[in-house]
Amino acid sequence: MSSARVLAVRAAMFGIVLALTNAGCFRPKIGPDLKCDLTKGAKACPDNFKCDTATDLCVPANNTDGGAK
């Protein structure tokens, strides 16, 4: 294999590894007006959130910020 091809393969592999390691770090910021999903059988809110039945909005559970930074 030519050195340019080897370099291209290494760069592609590095890009794949970099993409995979960042894939597990996704933490969406949940806005203050996220409505609960009240569809039967659906999860009402994302992880670390609960549905406030008075407003039908997802609010942080257990006084957490849902992982927002």
C-alpha positions as CSV (number, residue, x, y, z in Angstrom):
1,M,0.0,0.0,0.0
2,S,1.3,3.5,-0.8
3,S,2.1,5.8,2.1
4,A,-0.7,8.2,1.0
5,R,-3.3,5.4,1.2
6,V,-2.0,4.3,4.6
7,L,-2.3,7.8,5.9
8,A,-5.8,8.2,4.5
9,V,-6.9,4.9,6.1
10,R,-5.4,6.0,9.5
11,A,-7.1,9.4,9.2
12,A,-10.5,7.7,8.5
13,M,-10.1,5.3,11.4
14,F,-9.2,8.2,13.7
15,G,-12.3,10.0,12.6
16,I,-14.5,7.0,13.2
17,V,-13.0,6.5,16.7
18,L,-13.5,10.2,17.5
19,A,-17.1,10.1,16.3
20,L,-17.9,7.0,18.4
21,T,-16.4,8.4,21.6
22,N,-18.4,11.7,21.3
23,A,-21.6,9.8,20.5
24,G,-22.1,8.9,24.1
25,C,-21.7,12.4,25.3
26,F,-24.9,13.9,23.8
27,R,-26.8,15.8,26.5
28,P,-29.6,17.9,25.1
29,K,-30.7,21.0,26.9
30,I,-34.4,20.7,27.7
31,G,-36.3,24.0,27.5
32,P,-38.7,25.2,30.1
33,D,-41.7,24.5,27.8
34,L,-41.3,20.8,27.0
35,K,-44.7,19.2,27.1
36,C,-45.3,15.8,28.6
37,D,-46.1,13.0,26.1
38,L,-49.4,11.8,27.3
39,T,-49.8,9.1,24.6
40,K,-50.7,5.8,26.1
41,G,-47.6,3.6,26.4
42,A,-45.2,6.4,25.7
43,K,-42.5,7.7,28.1
44,A,-43.9,11.0,29.3
45,C,-40.5,12.8,29.7
46,P,-36.8,12.3,29.0
47,D,-34.5,10.7,31.6
48,N,-34.1,12.7,34.8
49,F,-37.4,14.5,34.2
50,K,-40.9,13.9,35.4
51,C,-44.3,15.2,34.3
52,D,-45.8,18.0,36.3
53,T,-49.5,17.1,36.0
54,A,-50.6,20.6,36.9
55,T,-48.9,22.1,33.9
56,D,-48.4,19.0,31.7
57,L,-44.7,20.1,31.4
58,C,-41.6,18.0,32.0
59,V,-39.7,19.3,35.0
60,P,-36.4,18.1,36.5
61,A,-36.8,15.1,38.8
62,N,-35.1,15.1,42.2
63,N,-33.9,18.7,41.9
64,T,-31.5,17.8,39.0
65,D,-30.9,19.9,35.9
66,G,-31.2,16.9,33.6
67,G,-27.4,16.9,32.9
68,A,-27.5,20.5,31.4
69,K,-24.2,22.2,31.6
